[in-house]
Amino acid sequence: MKKALTYIGLFAVLTILIASYSERVVKADEGYTAPELEMLANDSMNISLDNLRGKYVLVNFWDSSNAVSRIAAGEYDRFLHANHGNSFSLLSVNTDKNPDLFREIVKKDKLDTSTQFHITDAKAKNLSENYRLDSGFSSYLIDPQGKIVAVNPSVSVLENYLSTH
């Protein structure tokens, strides 16, 4: 009897630990609801994923020291303006420590300032955890219902989603 109670108690503790851990973990991966993201634009207007429901949204994280992510920022920006300005939104989030460097790169790379956002370390903490930025920069295509349907999609994948959905 004592052994059975010990096993039941251990099982209950493990179940509680697993349940509490799984509630805190936000999965930025295909098939999961995208973690919340809110950006301040023009020092007064907030842009959030909730406000963009009903259309496809590509959230792209990039940094000037990461060449692949910087190139992707330019490709996604050109794609947005060449193809799908009304049915598709781009939130391109820069994590450079220096906001002046960010502004200079946006200007040099001719990126659309309305889709480019810079975040500070304080704002980046939750984003880094929620979107796993510590393991590299990624992009997430989010469908109109808020689910992630592709991670690091190529331009051809974006074209396929937007033409068939």
Legacy VTK file of the C-alpha trace (Angstrom):
# vtk DataFile Version 3.0
C-alpha trace
ASCII
DATASET POLYDATA
POINTS 165 float
0.000 0.000 0.000
2.828 2.375 0.926
4.566 1.673 -2.377
1.365 2.313 -4.337
0.822 5.668 -2.619
4.426 6.639 -3.367
3.943 5.866 -7.067
0.655 7.748 -7.177
2.245 10.766 -5.473
5.223 10.709 -7.857
2.902 10.444 -10.836
0.825 13.401 -9.594
3.919 15.570 -9.088
5.259 14.738 -12.558
1.882 15.454 -14.139
1.677 18.850 -12.451
5.244 19.741 -13.477
4.659 18.749 -17.092
1.352 20.628 -17.258
2.817 23.811 -15.784
5.840 23.657 -18.083
3.769 23.067 -21.223
1.551 26.067 -20.413
4.582 28.362 -20.246
6.263 27.086 -23.408
5.209 29.002 -26.488
5.932 27.118 -29.658
6.900 29.121 -32.678
6.643 26.239 -35.093
4.442 25.009 -37.903
0.935 24.138 -36.793
1.016 26.217 -33.617
-0.642 29.542 -32.946
1.915 32.306 -33.369
3.102 33.917 -30.132
1.816 37.467 -29.682
3.901 40.202 -31.203
3.287 43.895 -30.846
5.378 46.651 -32.429
5.277 50.391 -31.903
5.121 52.288 -35.180
5.558 56.031 -35.575
5.873 56.387 -31.782
2.094 56.285 -31.445
0.440 53.441 -33.335
0.730 49.806 -32.268
0.804 47.022 -34.808
0.041 43.561 -33.486
-0.622 40.134 -34.922
-4.155 40.257 -33.536
-4.853 43.394 -35.586
-3.609 41.646 -38.742
-5.855 38.575 -38.457
-7.659 37.800 -41.686
-4.595 37.993 -43.928
-1.272 36.241 -44.226
1.522 37.814 -42.183
5.219 37.137 -42.497
7.162 37.898 -39.325
10.844 38.172 -40.174
13.590 38.609 -37.576
16.920 39.985 -38.755
20.160 41.560 -37.584
22.848 43.443 -39.504
25.547 41.020 -38.291
23.675 38.034 -39.735
24.076 38.195 -43.514
21.459 35.532 -44.311
18.762 37.249 -42.269
19.630 40.674 -43.732
19.404 39.326 -47.286
16.064 37.677 -46.442
14.746 41.026 -45.142
15.433 42.557 -48.562
13.926 39.623 -50.469
10.751 39.643 -48.388
10.427 43.420 -48.741
10.716 43.232 -52.542
8.259 40.330 -52.653
5.681 42.251 -50.636
5.745 45.224 -52.955
5.925 43.257 -56.184
3.087 40.882 -55.496
0.758 40.992 -52.582
0.474 44.342 -50.880
-3.201 43.885 -49.939
-3.488 40.205 -49.017
-0.173 39.936 -47.229
1.588 41.864 -44.453
5.233 41.938 -43.488
6.567 42.652 -40.015
10.338 42.730 -40.323
11.903 42.989 -36.878
15.515 44.092 -36.422
17.402 43.224 -33.243
20.544 45.368 -33.653
21.770 46.938 -30.434
22.231 50.277 -32.208
19.034 51.858 -33.612
21.119 54.264 -35.743
22.741 51.286 -37.487
19.280 49.842 -38.117
18.050 53.104 -39.692
21.165 53.359 -41.858
20.757 49.800 -43.163
17.073 50.339 -43.910
18.038 53.385 -45.939
21.018 51.717 -47.659
19.109 48.525 -48.501
16.062 50.578 -49.597
13.690 48.724 -47.290
10.155 49.989 -46.783
10.159 51.819 -43.451
6.500 50.931 -42.844
7.393 47.227 -42.561
10.654 47.598 -40.635
10.798 47.710 -36.843
13.646 47.919 -34.363
13.343 46.425 -30.899
15.340 47.155 -27.793
16.743 44.576 -25.395
13.821 45.055 -23.003
11.274 44.329 -25.700
13.404 41.571 -27.202
13.422 39.378 -24.090
9.957 37.883 -24.569
10.334 37.806 -28.334
13.635 35.989 -28.005
12.066 33.342 -25.784
8.805 33.046 -27.721
10.399 32.943 -31.171
13.623 31.168 -30.135
15.889 33.911 -31.479
18.818 32.648 -29.441
19.078 29.697 -31.836
19.190 31.899 -34.944
17.010 34.279 -36.866
13.864 32.918 -38.449
10.824 33.959 -40.415
7.309 32.737 -39.772
4.423 32.740 -42.236
1.208 33.073 -40.259
-2.142 32.260 -41.831
-5.287 34.422 -41.483
-6.367 32.437 -38.385
-3.052 33.062 -36.576
-1.411 29.654 -37.119
2.192 29.311 -38.278
2.112 27.528 -41.631
5.776 27.838 -42.675
9.110 28.584 -41.021
11.782 30.356 -43.084
9.691 30.224 -46.264
11.334 30.956 -49.579
9.758 33.459 -51.948
8.390 30.555 -54.026
6.705 29.090 -50.912
5.150 32.500 -50.213
3.918 32.690 -53.814
2.338 29.237 -53.520
0.525 30.057 -50.270
-0.777 33.370 -51.493
-1.911 32.077 -54.878
-3.642 28.927 -53.619
-5.170 30.120 -50.347
LINES 1 166
165 0 1 2 3 4 5 6 7 8 9 10 11 12 13 14 15 16 17 18 19 20 21 22 23 24 25 26 27 28 29 30 31 32 33 34 35 36 37 38 39 40 41 42 43 44 45 46 47 48 49 50 51 52 53 54 55 56 57 58 59 60 61 62 63 64 65 66 67 68 69 70 71 72 73 74 75 76 77 78 79 80 81 82 83 84 85 86 87 88 89 90 91 92 93 94 95 96 97 98 99 100 101 102 103 104 105 106 107 108 109 110 111 112 113 114 115 116 117 118 119 120 121 122 123 124 125 126 127 128 129 130 131 132 133 134 135 136 137 138 139 140 141 142 143 144 145 146 147 148 149 150 151 152 153 154 155 156 157 158 159 160 161 162 163 164
